[in-house]
């Protein structure tokens, strides 16, 4: 059975994201300030409805991750002033997602997948390193390591438990990873054409998939799989 988010909330997320993009390209910043965080608030509501319904630890940690993502979204609307606090908020979000993805399987779920993701992160970090400000080199390295670990755990978990919910979470985490790679490249390496769309669309689709994956989570903690 496919994990599904409530349709009205999903439609509201789509509208909020479209208005956010319109606000960036118009430009009209008050639209961004309203609808960018609203889109994530709606994602929190999607996951919270699942948590209330099934009382699973998985859904609980997804809610925590989305709440910290909301904090990060708000802070990064002012990237020059609050980049590091925003990075820290998303770091906590990835920890929460990683905890969720270890409720029903071991860590690492797949050593080979984890290794592949980490190697890819190291290669990308090496590409960014020459243009990274010195004060951001360690924070970005830590963030890249945790982001790649979270995403690899989601993919490895999907290969182990083979449910539609796990597959949605794996694709969602991969899209989140892609969005952050594009953001980092655009900010620190070279500006991208249509960067706002390229960054925000995979981010919100990924977060929606992660939020939706909580809808058919089991009740309580499941034993870790070997």
N, C-alpha and C positions, 0 to 999 in steps of 0.2 A: 504494500500500500504506500502510495506516495505521500510524503509529508507536505501539508498544505497550510498556507497562511490564510486567515479570513479574507475573503475577496474585497470587502469594503476597505479594510486597512491597506491591502496591497494596492488598490486603486488610488487611495489617498497618498501612499508613498510615491507612486509614479507621478502624480500631479505635483507633489511637493518638489520632487527632483527636477521635473521639467521647468517649474517656476524658478528654482534655484539657478538652473542653467540660463534661463531667460534673464535673470537678474545680473548674472556675470556679463552676458553679451550685450545687454541693453546699452550701457550698464546702469543698474539701479540697485545700489548696495543695500537699501533697507529691505528689498525683496530677498536678497541673499541672507541677511541677518535673521529674517523671520523663517524662511522656508528650508534653509539648509539644516538647522537644528531640528525643525519640525519633522523632516523626513526621518531623522534618527529616532526622535521621540516615538514616531509611529512604529518603527521597527522594535523599539523596546516594548511597546504595547502588544505587538504580535507575539514576541517571545514570552511576555508576562502572561498572556491569555493561555498559552500552552503550559506554563508553569502552574498556574492555578488549576488547570484541568487535570494534569497528570502527576503533579507534585514530584517530578523527577529532579535529581541532583543535576543531571545534564542541563535541563531547561533553566534551572536556577543559575548555573554558572554562565550560560549564554546571556541571560538577563544582565548579570554583573558585567560581562564583557561589553554589551551594548550600552550600558550606562556610562562606562568609562570612555567608550567610543564617542558618545554624545559630548562628554566633557572635552575630549580631544577635538571634535568638530568645532565646538564653540571657540576654543583657544586658537585654533589654526585659522580662524577667520581674520586674525591679526598676526600673521606669521612672523613679521619682523620683531614684534614685541614678545610673543608667547610661543615661539617655536619649540624651545626645550620643554616647557610645561606641557604643551600639546603632545610632544613625542613621549613624555613620561606617562601621560594618560593613556595613550594607545599601547604603550608597553604593558601597563596593567591590564588593558583589555585583552592583549594576546596571552598573558598569563591565565586569565579567566577562561579563555577559549581552550587553552592547553589543558587546564584542569578538566573542563567539560569533555574533551576528547580522550581523556584517560579514565573516565568513569566506568567504561565497559571493555577496555582492552589495555594491554601493557604499554609501557613506554620504553623505547620507541616501538611503535606498532610494527614498523618495518625498518630494519637497520639500513637496508640498501636505499630505500626512498629517503630516509632522513639524511643519509650521506650525500645523495644526489642534490637535494635541496640546499644543504649547507655549502657544498662546493659551488653551486650556482650563486649563492649569496656572497661567497668569498670572491668569486670572479667579478661580480658586479660591484662589490665594495672596492676592489682594486681599481676598477674603471673610474669610480668616483673620487678616489683618494687624492689624486693630484689637485682637484679643485675644491675639496672640502675645507672649510675653515678649520684651523687647528683646534679650536674649542669644541668642534662638533665631531671630531674623528672618533673619539671613544664612545660618546653617546650613540652615534649612528652605527658603529660596529656592534654594540650591545643590542641595539634595536634590530639590526639585520639578523643577528644570530637567533634572537627569540622569535622574530616573525617567521623565519624559514623553518624553525623547529615546530612552531604551531601549525604551519601549513603542511609540513611533512607528516606530522602526527595525524592530521585530518585525512590526508590521502592514504597513509598506511592503515589507519582505522577502517577506511572504506574498503580496502583490499581484504581486510580480515573479516569484518562482520557482514559486509555485502547487503546492507539494507538501503532503501531509497533515501532514508534520512541521512545515513552516513555518506552516501554519494553526494547529496546536496551540500552537506557541510564541507566535503572535500573540494568540490568545485567552487563553493563560496570562498573558502580560505585561499584557494589558488588565485581567484579574481582579486581578493584583497591584497595578496602579495603583488600581483601584476600592477594594481593601482598604485601601490607604494613605490614600486620600482620606477614607474613612469613619473611619479611626483618627484622622486629624488633626482632622476635624470634631468627633468625640466628645471628643477631648482638649482642643482649644483653642477650640471654638466653642460647642457645646451637647451635653450627654450624650444618647446615642441609646438607645432602647428595644432590648433584646436586642443591645447593641453587641458583645458577645463573639462571638456567632454571626455577626452581620453582617460582622465584621472577619475572623475566623479562617476561615470557610468559603471565601470567595473567595480568601483568601491561599493556603490549602493546595491547593485545586483548581487555582489558577493555577500554583503551584510544581510540582504533579504533572504538569500539562500541559507545562511547560517541561522538567522532568526526562525525561518520556516522549518528547519531541521528539528527544532524542539517539539514540533507538534505531535509526533508519534514516538517520542522518547518513552522508555519504560519507566515504571514507578520505582523511585529510590535508586540506590546505587547497585549496579550489577557487578558481579565479581570480575576481576581483571582476567582477560584471556591470555593464555600463554601461546 
